[in-house]
Amino acid sequence: MAENYEYPLIEGISVSEISDLIAFYNAVEAAYETNRGIARDDFKMAYDRFRDIVPAKSEQRQLQKKFAEASGFEAYTVIKQFEQTDAKFIKVGDDNE
């Protein structure tokens, strides 16, 4: 995937919220890049916080699209797998797509 990219953020949020948005992007990256993926509970926590910070679905989709364009990682794919399975780990790629 892409290297040295910037995370898409939104204006007017606190440093703590910026950190939480980055944690969501890191969770998406982990689903693609780590051998086991990301623990379901860890992804849920990051995703729930993302939705708290960015409550509007349209804005969520815009940020996810910008992230995918910059990084090559599709948050939608990870979210879809999270919602459609009860697996303990969320893993995208290899045989899991």
C-alpha positions in Angstrom: 0.0 0.0 0.0 1.0 3.7 -0.1 3.7 5.0 2.1 4.2 8.4 3.8 0.6 9.5 3.5 -1.4 11.9 5.6 -4.5 11.0 7.6 -7.6 12.9 6.6 -8.9 15.0 9.6 -11.7 17.5 10.1 -11.5 21.0 11.4 -12.5 22.1 14.9 -11.7 18.9 16.8 -9.5 18.5 19.9 -6.1 16.9 20.0 -7.7 14.0 21.8 -10.2 13.5 19.0 -7.5 13.8 16.4 -5.7 11.0 18.2 -8.8 8.9 18.2 -9.4 9.4 14.5 -5.8 8.3 13.8 -6.5 5.3 16.1 -9.4 4.4 13.8 -7.2 4.7 10.7 -4.5 2.6 12.4 -7.2 -0.1 13.2 -8.1 -0.2 9.5 -4.4 -0.6 8.6 -4.0 -3.4 11.1 -6.9 -5.3 9.5 -4.9 -5.3 6.3 -1.3 -5.5 7.4 -1.0 -7.6 10.5 -0.8 -11.4 10.3 -3.9 -12.0 12.4 -5.7 -8.8 11.7 -7.1 -6.7 14.5 -9.0 -8.0 17.5 -12.7 -7.4 17.0 -13.0 -5.6 20.3 -10.2 -3.2 19.5 -11.7 -2.4 16.1 -15.1 -1.9 17.6 -13.7 0.5 20.1 -11.9 2.5 17.4 -14.9 2.5 15.1 -17.4 3.5 17.8 -15.1 6.4 18.7 -14.8 7.4 15.0 -18.6 7.5 14.8 -18.9 9.6 18.0 -16.4 12.2 16.6 -17.9 12.1 13.1 -21.7 11.4 13.6 -22.8 12.4 10.0 -22.7 9.3 7.7 -21.8 11.5 4.7 -18.8 13.0 6.5 -17.7 9.5 7.6 -17.8 8.3 4.0 -15.9 11.3 2.8 -13.1 10.7 5.4 -13.0 7.0 4.5 -12.8 7.8 0.8 -9.9 10.3 1.4 -8.2 7.7 3.6 -8.5 5.1 0.9 -7.2 7.4 -1.8 -4.2 8.3 0.3 -3.4 4.9 1.7 -5.0 2.2 -0.4 -6.8 0.8 2.6 -10.6 0.6 2.3 -12.2 1.2 5.7 -15.6 0.1 4.2 -14.2 -3.4 3.5 -13.1 -3.7 7.1 -16.4 -2.3 8.5 -18.4 -4.7 6.3 -16.4 -7.7 7.6 -16.8 -6.4 11.1 -20.6 -6.2 10.7 -21.0 -9.5 8.9 -19.0 -11.8 11.1 -18.5 -12.6 14.7 -14.8 -13.6 14.3 -12.5 -12.6 17.1 -10.1 -11.0 14.6 -10.9 -8.8 11.6 -8.5 -9.6 8.7 -8.7 -8.3 5.2 -6.6 -9.6 2.4 -5.3 -13.0 1.4 -8.2 -15.4 1.6 -10.4 -13.1 3.7 -11.6 -10.6 1.1 
